[in-house]
């Protein structure tokens, strides 16, 4: 009977990229800050959510969507990729595609089109404000892509803002650290995005921009436009506190029908292994839950198989990322990990490499390697001019791997 109950109750923990956890622990402050931005009389502050992999950026972003809808804000957006910012035209298509999702059901009358100065050939019949319509009008407007977008979005807002109770539109873009300008090709898609929202907000258009991404996102925004420091409210997500870890672990199994329970020792073990990172909490809890369910069914004593869980985490989360690095880059990362550096400068690593068992690095070599490691998402440059690991607990994985290799 007990075995049947255990097998029928579904494991509530859901690790995965952006998967909503059964209980969102912490993040009360961040949610409050977002709600404050929704309450702006004139939209002048936007939001950047940044942090390491596994800290819950995507989960938090998705948690903000229903809050925006409750306050009568519409929501558009997507996951970014390098292809979004290939050039300014691609960025323009991305924005038109997103806005069309909420305007495609709106009818546009002939008199409205002519009154706003759009091509009269396109104004002979009633049309819907779908993507084809927006793209056609975009093409007919003279000027640069930024000029065209400004005209189109002013038109969209003038028309859509008449909806009763509508407060504005949130444009939410995840993985925004992939956005960049390309000066060598004279293409500035990220600058276009920032200039566009600054212009619209100055003209009382209630569009709110929310970007999430790895820590290099903030420096990339500032390098693109220095005024972004005044344009965004920056939230850096950190690990959960002890009490928040406890809630993330215990709340999902508080259901009275849940046959698996974690005692204090199990909770402390899970929290310690996770380092307070929400993704790792979900991953470890899922494994512990399944193990406990099997142990209960077999009437065994409950225990957390720490070594087995760490090995599975290494294989599922770290190994793929580690494989992106070349052998020489792995030597560099190993030097950093073995010296337990939370952040590091180029000259510091040069000196440490001279004392290591590896061939010493030159300053120019390190500069080039760090650029590649940033591009592969293993390292980021923080605002203090130093570098840090972009993957949480990566130094522990490296030290475990090297210890095994040396043996």
N, C-alpha and C positions, 0 to 999 in steps of 0.2 A: 504493500500500500504506500509506504513512504517512498519507495523507489519510483512509483508511478507519479506521485505528486512532484517529486524533484524533476523528473523528465518533462512533465507537462508545463511547468512554470518556465517561461522564456527568460533567457539571460538578458537583463535590462541594459547592459553596458554596450556602447556602440563606438568603438574607436574608428577613426576614418578621417579623411580630409574634409573638414567642414561639416561632418555629421553632427546633428544636434544631440547633445547628451541628454539623458533622462532628467537631469537637474543641472541648471546653470549656476554654479557656485561662484561667489564673488561678483565682480563687475558691476556692483551697485553704483559706484561712483561714476563709472563710464556711461552707464545708462542714464543717470541723472544729468550728466553733461550734455548728452545728445538731446534729451528732452528740453534743456535750456536753449539749445540752438534752434529747436523747432519753435520756440516761443519768441524768437526775435521779431521785433516790429519791422525792422529793415534788415534783410539778410546781408550780413557783412562778414560773419565768421563761418567757416566750414570746418570739416573734421578730418584729421588723419589718425588712423589707428595702426600702430606699428608694434612690432615685437618679433621674437624668434619663432621659428617653426614650432608648432605644437602648443603654443601659448593660448590659442583660442580666438584668433582674429576673425576668421571666417564665421565661426559659431556666433561670436558677438555681433558681427554685421547682420547675420540673418535674424538675430534676436531683436534687432532694432527695427526691422521691417514692419512687424505688426504694431509697434509703438507709433511709428509714423502714420500708419493707416488709421489708428485710433484718433489721431489728432487731425485727420482729414488732409494728410499729405499723400500725394501719389508717389510711387516708387518705381524707378527704372534702373537698369544697370546690368552688369555682367562680370564674368571673370576676364581679366586682361591677359594678354599674351604679347610677345614681341611683335606679332603681326599687326596688332592694333595701331602701333606707332611706327610703322614702316615709313609713312610719309603723312603729310597734312591731309591729303585727300582720303586716306584710309581712316584717319581719326574722324574726319567729317562724316564719312559713311557710318562709322560706329555710332556717333551721336544721333544722326538722323534715324538709324535703325532703332535705337533705344526709345527715342521720343515717339516714334511712329506706333509703338506698342500701345500707347495710351491715347493716341489721337486718331487712330484709324477708323473709329466709329463716328467721328465728328463730320458733319456735313458742312461744306463751304459753299456759300451762295455766290452767284456771279457778281453781284454788287459789292460784296465784301472784297473779292479778289481785285476788282478794278480800283476800288477805293484805296487799296494798299499798294497800288502801282505794279502789280504782277502782270506778266505777259498777257495781253488781252486775248491772244489766240487760245490760251488755256482757260479762259474765263467764260466760255460760251454756255457752259452747263454746270449744274450742281455736281460737285465732286466730294469725295471723302478725303480727309486729311491723312491718307495712308502713306506708306513709304514712297510709292511711285509718284504720288502728288508732290510730296516734299522734295524728292530727288529732282523732279522736273522743274520745280520752281527754283531750287538751288542752282541748277545749271543755267537758268535764264538770268540770274542776278549777276551784274558785273562786279569785278574786283577779285581780291584774293580769297582763299577758302575761309579765312577768319571773317571777312566782310560778309560773305554769303551766309555763313552760319549765324552771325549776329542778326542779320535781317530775318532769316527764317525763324529763329527762336523768339525774337521779339514778336513776330506775327503769331507764333504758336501761343505764347503767353497771353497776348491781347485777346485771343479767341477763347482759350481754355479757362482763363481766370474768371470768366463770367459764370462758371459753374457755382451753384449755391454752396457755400460753406468751404470751398476749396482753399486750403492754406498755402499750398505750394507743391513743388516736385523735388524729390530727393533723387539725385544721380549718384548711385553707389557702385564703385568699381573695386573689385578685389584683385589681389596680386598686382597692385599698381606699381610695384618696383620694376616691373618689366617695361614701363613706359620710359621713353628717352627721346632726345633730339639727336639729329644727325647733321652736325655742322658741315661735315665733309661733302654731303649731298645737298646742302642748303635746304634741309627739311627740318621743321621745328614743331612736330605734332604735340609734344608735351607743353611747350610754350603756348601753342594755340589753345589748348584746353584751359590753361590757367588764365590767359588773357580773355578768353571768351566768358568765363564765369565772373571775372572781375568786372568786365564791361556790363554784363547783364545785371549783376547785383547793384552796380552804380545807377542803373536805370530802373531800380525798384522791381526788378523781376525776381520773384520768390523761388529761385532755384538754389538748392543746397547741395554742395558737392561733398561726398564722403569717400575717402580713399583708404584702403587698407593694404599693407604690404610689409615686407621685411625691413629691418632697420635702415638699410641704405636708401629707402624711399625718401626720407626727410632730407638728407643731404642732396639727393638728386633734384628735389623740388627747389631747394634754395639755390643750387647752382643754376637752375633754369631761370628762375625769377626771384630776386632777393626779397621782393615784397611778400613772398609766400609765408614768411614768418608771421606777418600780421594778418594774413588771409585765413590761416588755419588754427584750429584748436587741436593741439597734438596730444594724443593719449598713447603712452607707452605701456603696453600690457606686460606685467611681470608675473612671476610664479604666484600661485595661490598661497595664502597664509595657512598655518596649521589648522585653524578652525575651519577655513574654507575647504581645505583638503578633506577634512573629516566629513563635511557636508556632502562634498562631491562623491565620496565613497559610500556613505551610509544612506543618504536620502533615497537613492534608487531602489534600495532593498527594504525600505520601511513598510512596504505593503505586508499586511498581516498574513497573506497567503504565500509570501515568499519563503521557501523552505531553507534558503541559505542565509546565514547570518555571519557577519564578521565581528570577531571579538576585538578588544583593544589592541592586543599584540598584532593581529592581522592588519588592522587599520594603520598602526604605526609603521609596520613593515612596508605596506603599499605606499604610504605617503613618502617614506624615506627613499624607496626605489624610484619613485616618480619625479623626485626633485621639485614637486609642486606644479609640474606642467600638466594642464588638463588632458592633453592627448595621452600622455603616459599613464595618467590615472585611469582613463577609460580602457586603455590597452591591458594594463596589469589587472585591473578589476575583472575584466572579461575572462582572463586566464584563471585567476583565482576562483572566480565563481564556478567555472566549469570543473576545475579540480575539486573544489569543495562538494559540488553536486555528485561527482563520482565517488568521492570518499564517503559521503553520507549514504549513498546507495549501497556501498560495499561495507558499511558499518566500520569504516576505518577512522582512526584519529585524524582530526583536521590539522593540516599543516600547509604552509605556503612553500612551494618548491622554487625558492629564489633563483637558484642557478639555472634551472630549466627556463624560467620566465625571462631572465636576462638574455639567455642564448637566443630565444625566440625573438625578443625585441631587437637584438643585434642583427639577426637575419632579416627581419621584416622592415625595420626602420633605418638602421645605420648603414648596413652593408652596401645598399644601392648608391647611397650618397658618397660613401667612401670610395667606391669604384670609379667615380668621376675624376678623381685626382690621379695625376701621373705618379710614377714611382718617386720622382724628385720632389713633387709637391707633397707626397705623403711623408717624406723625410722632414720637410719643413714643418708640416702640421704636427708631426711627432715631437719635434723639438719644443714647440709651443706647449703641447699638452703635457709633456713630461716636466716642464718647468712651471706648470699650473698658472699660466698667464691669463688673467681675465681680459686684459687688453694689452696690446704690444705695439711697439714702433719698429721701424725697419732696422735702425742701428742696433736696437736691443737684440733683435733676432740674429743679426750679423755676428755680434759678439758671442751669443750663445752657441751659434753654429760652429764657431772656432773651437769651442770647448767640447763639442759633441763627438760621437763616433762616426758622424757623417762628414762628407766633403763640405768644406765651408762655403757659405753663400756670399756673393758680392751684393752690394747695394742695388746695382742695376738689375741683377738677376731676381732679387726679391721683389722689386717694384713690378716687374713683368709678371712674376708668378702670382703675386697678390691680386693683380688685375684679373687674371684667369680664374682664380679661386673665388673672387667676388662674382664674376659672371656665372660660375657654376653653383652659386648659392651656398658655399661652405664658409665664406668669410664676408664680413662687411666692414666698411670704414666708418667709424663713429665721428661725431662732430669735434672731438678733442684731437683729431689728427692721428689717432691710433686705430688699430684694427682689433676685431673680436671675432669669435666663432659665431656663425649665423645659425648653427644647428645646436639645440640645447643638449647638454650632457655629452657632446661629441668628444670632449677631452677624456671622459671616462671610457668611452668606447675605444678610442685610440690606445689608451694605456692598457686596456684589457687585451686588445689585439696584439700589441707589441710584446706584451708579457708572454702571450701564447706562442708568438713567432720565435722569441728568443729562447724559449724552452725547447 
